[in-house]
């Protein structure tokens, strides 16, 4: 009886994980197939549509990084008369507000919204809502304070809104401080798999590309009708993604719209950030799973993908459960089928947790990106997964306990940014300047994190 | 012909599947392997063919890598099985159970490492082709 129960549980768990594996294989191959077509899309897409844009930048104690994004805002190629930049100084105790004010005085399009200690410090969603009250343009685009976008990113993002069915857009995130250490290098791999392959594939296949909380935006009217960001959610971005879809709109992922982030630099910061993501994602799964199933605005494939996406942070827990069930089962009863299923388990160990992207998805992403040397780090994904299992288990226990106690238990742990990414921007600026000191036309900041990579895909393709 | 990094090679994949099946059958039959060695060979070939052959890289390079991978697979597993057989003599059935549990994990360590290394090499060869075309 016990063996049968264990066997059934094991089969179900493995079947679930294999389904994810097949899903990601389809994603990988879809991106591989569509790479050439995407290049044509870029050329043919219309740049004529340029709606008015409000950029929101929430910032809390970001004195080390805020300057670079504000400088970047002044350098954007988007028509200045159609642009408004709102910096939300979320009760910072350092010089963030002061720096933002200086930029505001120098550049009219930048406006600073200060929040006092009573109002501020309640998380990103709260800060974004505060900024949203002051926004007055058709499109709302968000950037985190540690981000560094391309100069023409707004053109690339906003042109998708020419289609009235598109409610939101998402651009690509690339790690700026990738060469810094092993953590940043692995996070960079994770980002490549997550954006270049996963998000891209979901866009290509007409599934649910996810709004990632930054480097993306919404229609003002839609955001207003949805009531802005839900401050009770830790993963306010995933929550908004599903609210957009449930409202009958679509999200487009724009791979060419690149923005560079300062990734977490140590395991402790990684834990805090991923713990918040895991917990927030689980909250979203509880909140939206049933709504997604019942929705008339979602097609069948969107419903299936939505459920996969919502429940992705439960997968490491299920993987752990499959080992716990599988080992005694193998010891008690050995059969060829069981051993075959057991042999499939290690594959899941080589996965990133944010999207359960297996090693091959990351590998092909790195290959498509022309990043030969980064592939050497793929075997190290196993350590990241084991680390993430404990993060997800803790988050799950936390969510379950607070659900049982009917308390929110949300505490926004802000990710600390050291400003170490600034030196890579300095390298990048030097790269862009020609021998005569003039700046080249290219605004592709690929070189920022990849100046060490002599086989840059973009460099080679632009030369050709 | 201009080499592009993107693109899906269905023809290469078909050829790869045939090559993978052939190798997976021939090696165990000729070398008279048991299931414990034939199985990892099959797993490697499935992985490698479906993950590498659709890439837009020269077919001969991919075939060479497939053959090298099979050689490593045979050597690794032969050695490991020999070690396991000796260890089982000393430690008894406990080690046999441990072998069943750990073997897939240990096999995937080299499979993932080999795959990522071969992807790096294939990438480098593609870059070389791109550079030559640019010079021309």
Boltz contact constraints between the chains, C-beta under 6 A:
constraints:
  - contact:
      token1: [A, 32]
      token2: [B, 8]
      max_distance: 6.0
  - contact:
      token1: [A, 33]
      token2: [B, 8]
      max_distance: 6.0
  - contact:
      token1: [A, 35]
      token2: [B, 6]
      max_distance: 6.0
  - contact:
      token1: [A, 36]
      token2: [B, 6]
      max_distance: 6.0
  - contact:
      token1: [A, 36]
      token2: [B, 7]
      max_distance: 6.0
  - contact:
      token1: [A, 330]
      token2: [B, 100]
      max_distance: 6.0
  - contact:
      token1: [A, 330]
      token2: [B, 101]
      max_distance: 6.0
  - contact:
      token1: [A, 331]
      token2: [B, 97]
      max_distance: 6.0
  - contact:
      token1: [A, 343]
      token2: [B, 104]
      max_distance: 6.0
  - contact:
      token1: [A, 346]
      token2: [B, 104]
      max_distance: 6.0
  - contact:
      token1: [A, 346]
      token2: [B, 105]
      max_distance: 6.0
  - contact:
      token1: [A, 346]
      token2: [B, 108]
      max_distance: 6.0
  - contact:
      token1: [A, 350]
      token2: [B, 112]
      max_distance: 6.0
  - contact:
      token1: [A, 359]
      token2: [B, 112]
      max_distance: 6.0
  - contact:
      token1: [A, 360]
      token2: [B, 51]
      max_distance: 6.0
  - contact:
      token1: [A, 363]
      token2: [B, 116]
      max_distance: 6.0
  - contact:
      token1: [A, 363]
      token2: [B, 119]
      max_distance: 6.0
  - contact:
      token1: [A, 367]
      token2: [B, 119]
      max_distance: 6.0
  - contact:
      token1: [A, 367]
      token2: [B, 123]
      max_distance: 6.0
  - contact:
      token1: [A, 368]
      token2: [B, 5]
      max_distance: 6.0
  - contact:
      token1: [A, 372]
      token2: [B, 120]
      max_distance: 6.0
  - contact:
      token1: [A, 372]
      token2: [B, 123]
      max_distance: 6.0
  - contact:
      token1: [A, 372]
      token2: [B, 124]
      max_distance: 6.0
  - contact:
      token1: [A, 375]
      token2: [B, 116]
      max_distance: 6.0
  - contact:
      token1: [A, 375]
      token2: [B, 119]
      max_distance: 6.0
  - contact:
      token1: [A, 375]
      token2: [B, 120]
      max_distance: 6.0
  - contact:
      token1: [A, 378]
      token2: [B, 116]
      max_distance: 6.0
  - contact:
      token1: [A, 379]
      token2: [B, 112]
      max_distance: 6.0
  - contact:
      token1: [A, 379]
      token2: [B, 113]
      max_distance: 6.0
  - contact:
      token1: [A, 455]
      token2: [B, 127]
      max_distance: 6.0
  - contact:
      token1: [A, 460]
      token2: [B, 130]
      max_distance: 6.0
  - contact:
      token1: [A, 463]
      token2: [B, 134]
      max_distance: 6.0
  - contact:
      token1: [A, 464]
      token2: [B, 134]
      max_distance: 6.0
